[in-house]
Every structure is written in structure tokens, then in C-alpha cells.
Amino acid sequence: MAASLDPDRLAPDAANPVVADVMRDEVVFCLPSTPVDAIAKLMADNELVEIPVLLDRRPVGYVRQGDILDRLVVGDVAIAGSDVAMRPPTTVVQARDILHTPPLLADERQQVREVASLMAQQGRQLALVMHEDDTPVGMLTARELADHLLAHPEIAGA
């Protein structure tokens, strides 16, 4: 029995906790039919450069800030005023029109370093954290990773 116990799996590692301990506990998302100006507002309000797109609580893709800016530059998107939520959409461009797949999904029990490595390899700014029943329970962004490093300066070089 003692041979089957791995001390590295029993003791929590402050330098490499599970994603659930570091993630943002809310899921900011849009639907495929969400107008791009409303997505831009969601991103700005939540300091995101990517946002997951969900359909029936299932991830179907993501939208990047750069794609919205590209559409704005070519004139496909008009964003005006300060409260997008209180006015009708000013554009016909929706999330489905600039959707990227696949979304980057992480299990809440995965270790942070593994997910951070995947984010870096794929050039992604957001991992959608999933529960074992395939429902989103949080998000891991560069901000949460930076906050974790700031809280544990001893691991910055790890």
C-alpha cells in the first residue's frame, strides 16, 4: 500500500495548484447570435481579449478582440455611445460571423502549469474551465495566472 502512495500527489503544490484554485469563478460568455458591439462591451467590462461562445451551456468556440477591431476598421461594425446594453445593436455582425474553434477547455482538476503551457503554445488568452459534467465553471486568463505568480513570488522563476 505504501508503494502506491505518491507524496507529490498527496501534498498540494503551491507552485502548481489545480486550476480550480486559481481560476476566475465566473464565466463571461456570449451566444452565437450576440451582436459584436455587445461582445465588445462584455470584453471591456470584464477586461478580456477573448470571450467564449456558448450554446445551450456548451462551448462552441470563442471570439477574439482583434477580430472585432478588424471588422470595425473595415466598417462592418459601428460602436457608439457608452451603454451598449441599453440600445439596439448597431451592427448585423454577430459572434457566429467571427467565431473561432475549438475553444481551449481545461478541467478544473488540471494543474495550472499544464494549462498555462497550452495557452502559451496555442497563443490563447483564455481557457474555459470545465466541470466533470461538461459544464463551464470558470475561466483562466493571463490575469489569473499573473495574480497567482504575484501571490507566490517564490515560484516566479520555476
C-alpha positions as CSV (number, residue, x, y, z in Angstrom):
1,M,0.0,0.0,0.0
2,A,2.8,2.5,0.9
3,A,4.4,2.0,-2.5
4,S,1.2,3.1,-4.3
5,L,1.1,6.5,-2.4
6,D,2.8,9.3,-4.3
7,P,3.7,12.1,-1.9
8,D,3.7,14.6,-4.8
9,R,0.0,13.8,-5.5
10,L,-1.0,14.0,-1.8
11,A,0.6,17.3,-0.8
12,P,-0.7,20.4,-2.6
13,D,2.0,22.2,-4.6
14,A,1.7,26.0,-4.1
15,A,3.8,26.5,-7.3
16,N,1.4,24.3,-9.4
17,P,-2.1,24.2,-7.9
18,V,-5.1,22.8,-9.7
19,V,-6.9,25.2,-12.0
20,A,-10.0,25.4,-9.7
21,D,-7.8,27.1,-7.0
22,V,-6.6,29.9,-9.4
23,M,-9.5,30.4,-11.9
24,R,-12.0,33.2,-12.1
25,D,-15.2,31.7,-10.6
26,E,-17.5,33.4,-13.2
27,V,-18.0,32.5,-16.8
28,V,-18.4,35.6,-19.0
29,F,-19.7,34.4,-22.4
30,C,-21.8,35.3,-25.4
31,L,-24.1,33.4,-27.6
32,P,-23.6,32.8,-31.4
33,S,-26.3,35.4,-32.0
34,T,-24.8,38.1,-29.8
35,P,-24.1,41.3,-31.8
36,V,-20.4,42.2,-32.0
37,D,-20.9,45.6,-30.3
38,A,-22.4,43.8,-27.3
39,I,-19.5,41.4,-27.2
40,A,-17.1,44.4,-27.3
41,K,-18.9,45.8,-24.2
42,L,-18.6,42.5,-22.4
43,M,-14.9,42.2,-23.1
44,A,-14.3,45.8,-22.0
45,D,-16.3,45.4,-18.8
46,N,-14.5,42.2,-17.9
47,E,-11.0,43.0,-19.1
48,L,-11.0,40.2,-21.7
49,V,-9.3,39.9,-25.1
50,E,-11.1,36.6,-25.8
51,I,-14.6,35.5,-24.9
52,P,-16.1,32.0,-25.1
53,V,-19.2,31.4,-27.2
54,L,-21.7,29.0,-25.6
55,L,-24.8,27.4,-27.0
56,D,-27.0,25.6,-24.5
57,R,-24.3,25.9,-21.9
58,R,-21.8,24.1,-24.1
59,P,-18.7,25.8,-25.6
60,V,-18.8,26.1,-29.4
61,G,-15.9,28.5,-29.9
62,Y,-14.5,31.9,-29.0
63,V,-14.3,35.4,-30.3
64,R,-11.1,37.5,-30.2
65,Q,-10.8,41.2,-29.7
66,G,-8.7,41.5,-32.8
67,D,-11.4,40.2,-35.0
68,I,-13.9,42.8,-33.7
69,L,-11.3,45.5,-34.3
70,D,-10.7,44.2,-37.8
71,R,-14.4,44.4,-38.6
72,L,-14.6,47.9,-37.1
73,V,-11.7,49.1,-39.3
74,V,-13.4,47.8,-42.5
75,G,-16.7,49.4,-41.5
76,D,-18.7,46.3,-40.7
77,V,-19.2,47.3,-37.0
78,A,-20.4,50.6,-35.6
79,I,-19.9,51.1,-31.9
80,A,-21.2,54.3,-30.4
81,G,-22.4,55.6,-27.0
82,S,-21.4,54.4,-23.6
83,D,-24.1,51.8,-22.8
84,V,-24.4,49.1,-25.4
85,A,-26.8,47.1,-23.3
86,M,-29.4,49.9,-23.3
87,R,-29.6,50.4,-27.1
88,P,-30.4,48.1,-30.0
89,P,-27.4,46.6,-31.9
90,T,-25.9,48.9,-34.5
91,T,-24.4,46.1,-36.5
92,V,-25.5,42.9,-38.1
93,V,-22.2,41.2,-37.4
94,Q,-22.7,38.5,-34.7
95,A,-20.4,36.2,-32.8
96,R,-21.2,33.4,-35.3
97,D,-19.6,35.5,-38.1
98,I,-16.2,35.7,-36.4
99,L,-16.3,32.5,-34.3
100,H,-13.0,30.5,-33.9
101,T,-12.9,26.9,-33.0
102,P,-12.1,24.9,-31.0
103,P,-12.3,26.7,-27.6
104,L,-9.5,25.9,-25.2
105,L,-11.0,23.8,-22.5
106,A,-9.4,22.9,-19.2
107,D,-10.5,20.5,-16.5
108,E,-10.9,22.1,-13.1
109,R,-8.6,19.4,-11.7
110,Q,-5.7,20.0,-14.2
111,Q,-2.6,21.7,-12.9
112,V,-2.1,25.4,-13.6
113,R,1.3,24.9,-15.3
114,E,-0.2,22.5,-17.8
115,V,-3.0,24.8,-18.8
116,A,-0.7,27.8,-18.9
117,S,1.6,25.9,-21.2
118,L,-1.3,25.0,-23.5
119,M,-2.4,28.7,-23.6
120,A,1.1,29.8,-24.5
121,Q,1.6,27.1,-27.2
122,Q,-1.7,28.0,-28.8
123,G,-1.3,31.8,-28.4
124,R,-4.5,31.9,-26.4
125,Q,-5.5,34.3,-23.7
126,L,-8.4,32.3,-22.1
127,A,-9.1,28.7,-21.1
128,L,-12.6,27.8,-20.3
129,V,-12.6,25.7,-17.1
130,M,-15.0,22.7,-17.2
131,H,-16.5,20.5,-14.5
132,E,-16.6,16.8,-14.9
133,D,-20.2,17.0,-16.2
134,D,-19.0,19.1,-19.2
135,T,-20.4,22.4,-17.9
136,P,-18.3,25.6,-17.7
137,V,-17.5,26.6,-14.1
138,G,-14.8,29.3,-14.6
139,M,-12.2,30.9,-16.7
140,L,-8.4,31.0,-16.5
141,T,-6.9,34.1,-18.2
142,A,-3.5,35.7,-18.2
143,R,-4.7,37.9,-15.3
144,E,-5.4,35.0,-13.0
145,L,-2.0,33.5,-13.9
146,A,-0.3,36.8,-13.1
147,D,-2.2,37.2,-9.8
148,H,-1.1,33.7,-8.9
149,L,2.5,34.5,-9.6
150,L,2.3,37.8,-7.7
151,A,0.8,35.9,-4.7
152,H,3.7,33.4,-4.9
153,P,6.9,35.3,-5.8
154,E,9.0,32.3,-4.8
155,I,7.7,30.4,-7.9
156,A,8.3,33.2,-10.5
157,G,11.4,31.5,-11.7
158,A,10.0,28.0,-11.6
